[in-house]
Structures are given as structure tokens and as C-alpha cells.
Amino acid sequence: MTYGPQLSITAPAAGFVRVNGNVTVRNDGCTSDCTFNAFVRHINTGIQSIPAQDAALNNGLGNAGLDAVFPVSAGVNTFEIRLSRNSASGNLYSWWGVLTAEYTPYGSTGTGTLGASGLAAASEGPIDKELPKR
């Protein structure tokens, strides 16, 4: 499901757009597995960010932070918040979604080119890594 208004940014040349934001979800009667996924979708390409997941327990609120970097072409690039739920019981309602975006050039228009050897790009899947033991 799409949540809230779309955000558009005009890139003067090919580059990257970093999108930040968050969305709050309110639980209204969900009693089992009241978790949800939130992610950013680049409408121009269909690329989605790695999802953030949270739970809205006991008729309370859950909040998901959104942060992704997308490769973009010159021109208008549009982004949206997408939500999905993992429970079939009760209702979950999305509230207070917000997105911000920042453009960064690359190649001959700015910084050097970026390779895929760094952190996961928006089009890649999550990187599984075991948390250190205490």
C-alpha cells in the first residue's frame, strides 16, 4: 500500500538521491503478530529500499525509520512510502509519514564514480550478519 504524498526531486544530471524519512503505524485491535514493513520506492525505476520492520503492540504505536540511496537519471525522480503488514487480525493504520531527499552528482558532473563494493545499494537484498555476543 502506498502511504502519503509522493516526493519528487529534479536531478540536473545522473547521480544519486538519498531519501530519509519515517512513518508511524497505529494498532487498532491487532492481537497477533502486529508487525509491519515500511520501505521507500523509486517510482521511475521500481527499485525498493531494504524494508524497515517494527511492531505496533497492545493498541499502541510503531515507528519505522527509512534511509536509502538510489541511482537516478537526470530529470524528475519521484519517491513514495510503501507499507505492508504481517498480521491478519485487527487493523493497523499509518500516520505521520514524511520523506526528504538530497541529490548528489557523480562522474564528470561531480565526484568520482561509485562501485558496488561498499554498503548494500537500494536494489540489493539485506546483508545478514550475526550480532556480537555480550
N, C-alpha and C positions, 0 to 999 in steps of 0.2 A: 504494500500500500504506500502511496506517496503521501508525505505529510508536509503541509505548509506551502508557502510560495516558493517558486524556483528562484535561484540566484544566477544571474548572468554577469560575465566579465568579458571585456573585449581585449584580446591579446593582439598587440601590434605586429607580432611575429611569432613563429613557432617557439615554444618554450614549455614551462611547467606552471601549473597553478596549484598552490597549496590551499586546501579547503579545511577550515576548522569550524566546529560548532558543537551543539549538543541538543538533546531532546529529552524531555521528561515524559514518563508514562504513568498514568494513574490507574490503580487497580479498583475496580468496582464489582466485587463479587467473585473474582477468580480465587479458587481454593486449592488448586493443584498445579504445580509446575508453572508458576506465573512469570516465566521469563520471556524476554523479547529480544530481538536482534535489531540493531539500527546500523545503517550504512549510508554512504554518500554515493550517488550515481551520477556519472558524467553523461548527460543525455546525448551529446553529439556522438559519442563512441559506444555507449552502453557499458563502459567499464565501471565496475563497482569497487568500492573500498573494502578492505577487510572488515567484517562486521564487529561491532561492539555489542556485548550482551550484558543485560542486567535483569534483576527481578523486582517486581512490584508486589511485595508481600503484605498480607494482613490488611487489605484495603488501603495500602499506603502508596508511596511514590517510588519509582525507579528512575535513574538518570543514566544516559549513555553519552559519553564524550566521543566526538567524531574528529578525526585528523587523517588526512590523506593527501598525497601528491599525485597529480595526473599530468601526463604529457598532453599538450594541446597544440592545435594548429592556430594560425593567425585568424582573427575574426572573433565573432561572438561565441563563447563557450558557456553552456548552461548546466547547472548542477541542481540536485534535489536530494532531500532526505527520504529514505525508504525505510519502512518498518515491517517486521513480521513477528508473529507470536508463536510460542511453542506450546500453548495450552488451549484446550477446547472448553474449559469451564469459565463461567463468568465473563466479564467484559474488561478489556484494557483500553484506555483512551490516551491518545497522545496529546501533550500540552507543551507549549513554550519551546518550540523548535526554532533554532537560529543557525545560520551559516554565514561565514565570512570567507573571503578569498583574496589571495595575493598572487600576482603574476611575476615570474622570473624568466628572463630570456636565456637562451643557450646558443652555442655555436658562434657563428660570425656576428650575431647580434648582441652577444654578451659574454657570459662565462664560457669555459670550455665545455665540451660535450660530456654527458654523464653516461657511465656504463651501468650494467646490471649487477655489478659486483658488490654493491652496497646493500642497504636495507631493502626489504621487500617493496616492490612497486605496487601501485594500486591494482594492477592486473594479475599479480601473483597471489598464491594462496598464503595462508598463515604459516609462520615458521614455528614448528613445535620445538620447545626447549624446556627441559626439566628445570624447575626452580631449585635453587640450592637448599640443602637441608640445614637446619639450625644446629 
